[in-house]
Amino acid sequence: MFTGIEEYRSLDTASLYDNEKGVGCALRESGVPREKVFITTKVWNADQGYRETLKAFDQSRKKLGVEYIDLYLIHWPVKGRYVETWKAMEELLDNGAARAIGVSNFTVHHLEDLMLNASIIPMVNQFELHPRLYQAGLIEFCRSKNIRVEGWAPLMRGRLERDPLILGLGKKYGRTPSQILIRWALDHGFITIPKSVRRERIEENAQVFDFTLSVDDVRLVDSLDRGERTGPDPDNFNF
């Protein structure tokens, strides 16, 4: 039986999402030991900067009601601020307040610029990633630097559910379109974070560990790439 947090042990939160208090409450009520849950949260754009980031982190930690955060991310690459933000995050890693640190929505040039001034290379880059936005160059760069790739909007906010190729693969494997898309991401070795507020869809999204796509089918899904975004372009976003 699906029982919420007992089934999902990686929880993606952010200051912007206003869900940190809710996640903290669910964690306490679940009875699941803290060390069995992986919590990610992010510093928002307006809170970037060295001192500001340290303050924002402390606020997030208090809302979550935890002693440490497993993964702390820079939410967007705010020009002129993310380098100082990263210095604060390195400090949080050094003192154990954060167990891992990374970035979100960084392109190759953002990563290159950050690493010129960093003592620690980001451990994760979380960015929009689905078959219609398969950012091969960014993925290759991250892997070359041992930066784990984590994809948000893996279901393209439901826009791929009626794609003929995805539907056809669903019939072939006896799976739903969402399960095919999540499995595609897992077969590529991506960390993926599907989102839903519907209980049945949350259950469905977890049922992807008893099959894999063939190499040829993974490549077929890759061919859907059109450079289509559902969210902002990191290079053309009003921060």
N, C-alpha and C positions, 0 to 999 in steps of 0.2 A: 504494500500500500504506500502511496506517495504521502510523505509527511513533511513536505517543505524543506526546511534547512537541513534536515537529516539526509536528504537525497542530494542536495546541491551544497558542495563544500567550498566552492570558490564564488565569492560575492563581490560584484563590481559596484562601487559606490563613487560618489563625488560630491564635493561641496555644492556644485551647481544643481545636482539632481535633488537636493534636499531630502535624501533618503538615508542619511547616516544614522539619525536617531532611530528610525524604524528598523534598520538592520541590526543595530545594537540591541534593541528591545527583543527582536526575534531570536537573536543569538542567546540572550540570557534565558528566555522562556523555553528554548529548545532543549536545554540541558546538555547540548553537545559541548565537549571540552573545547576551550579556546584554541588549543594547539591543533585541533582537527578541522579548523575552518581557516580558509585563506581569504583575507580581506584586502581589497584594493580600494584606494580612494585617491583623489586628485586635487591639486591646488588650482584654483580658478584664476583666470586672467587678471582680474582686479587685485588679487592677493599676491601677485608675483613680485619678486625682489627678495633680498636676503632676509631682512628682519620680518617682512610681511609674510614670507613663507613659513618661517618658524612659528609665527603666531597662528597662521592658518592651520598648520599641522596640529598644533596643540588643541585648537578648537575642534577639529575633526576627530581627534582621538577622544576628546571628552564626550562628544556627541555619540560616538560609537561605544563608549564605555569600555575601552580596552587599553592595555598597557603599551601595546606596540601595534604597528600596522605592517602587514606582510609586504605590501607593495604600494609605494607612493609615487604618483606620476605627475608630471607637468601636463596640464590639460591641453594647452595649445601653445605653439611657439611664438610668444609675444615678443616682437622685435625690441631689442634693447633691454630686456628684462630677464630672459630665460637663463642667461649665463649666471647672473647673481642668484637667481632661484636655484640653479643647480648646485651652487656652492653651499647653500643652506641644506639642500637635500643630501649632499655628501656628508655634512655634519650629522644629520639625522641618522644616516647609515652607520657612521663611525660610533655613535653613542648607543646604538641598538634600538632606538625609537622606531626606526623603519628597518625591516629585514631585507628589503630590496628596493631599489629606486629605478625609475625609468621615465619615459616620455610618452606623450600621446599626440598623434597627428603631426609628427615631425617628418619632413621629407629628407632626402639625401643631403641637400645643402644645409638644412638646419642641423642635422646630426654632425656634419663635418665641422660646422662653425662651433657647435657646442664642445666637440671633442678637442678642439684647439686650446680650450681653456679649462678642460676638465681633468681631474685626477682619476676619476672613475668613469668608465664607459657605461652608458645606460644599459641596464640589464634587459629591458623590455621596450619595444615601441608598439603602442596600441594605435591602430589607424583603421579607417574604413576599408574593409576587404571582403569582397564577394566576387562571384564569377564575372559580373559586369564591370568590376573595378579591380582587376588582377594586376597589381602594381609590381611587375616582375623586377624592374630595376631596383626599387626600394627594398623588396624582399631579398634580392641577391646581396645588396649592400649590407643589410642588417645581418644576414647570415655570415658574411665575410668578417664581421666585427663581433660575432658571437652575441648579437642582440636578438632576443627572442621576439618573434613576430606574433602579435595578438590582434585579431581582427574584430572590429565592431560592425554592427549591421550585417552579419553573415547571411541573413535571409533577405537582404535588400529591402527591408521593411515590407515584406510580403509581395514585392513586385515581380519576383521570379516564380511564384507559385503556379502560374499558368504558362510558363515558357514551355514550348513543345519538347525541347530536349530534356528538360528536367522532369516533365510529366512522363516522357517515354522511359527514362531511367527509373522513375518511381515504379512504373508497371513492371519493368524488368526485374527489379530487386524486391518488389512487394513492399515498397516503402512510400512514405509521403514525400512531397517535394521538400519540405523543411528538413526531413531526415537525410535526404540526398545531399542537400546543400551543406549541412553540418558535417556529414561524413566526408564530403569533398575537402572541406577545410582540415579535418583531422588527418586525412590521408596525405595532405601536403605537409603535415607536421605543425600546423598553425595552432596556437591557442585561440579558441573561439568562444564568444559570449553571446549566444542568442538571447533575445529579450521577449518576454510575453507577460501579460497580466492574467491570462486565462489558464486555469488549472490544467485543463486537458492538453493544452499546447505545451505547457511546462513539462508535463509527463511525457508527451510525445517527443520532445526535444532531447530527453535523456535516454531514449531507447535507440542508441546509435552505435553501441559498442559490440554488437554481435554480427556485424557484417563490414565488408570493405568494398570499395569500388575497384574495378580492374584498372590497370595502368592506362589502357586505351580510353576507358570511360572518364577517368580523371582528365586526360588531355582533351577529350571532347568538351567537358565543362569549361576547361581553360579557354577554349576557343570562343566562348561567349563574351570575352572581354571587349568592352566598348569605351572604356574610360568614363563610365557614367557614375556620378556621385549622387547620394541621397542627402549628404550633409555638405557643409562648407568646404571650399578648397583652402588648405592651409596657406597658400600663397596669395589668396584673394579674399580675405576675411577681415571684417572690421572689428579688430580687437579693442 
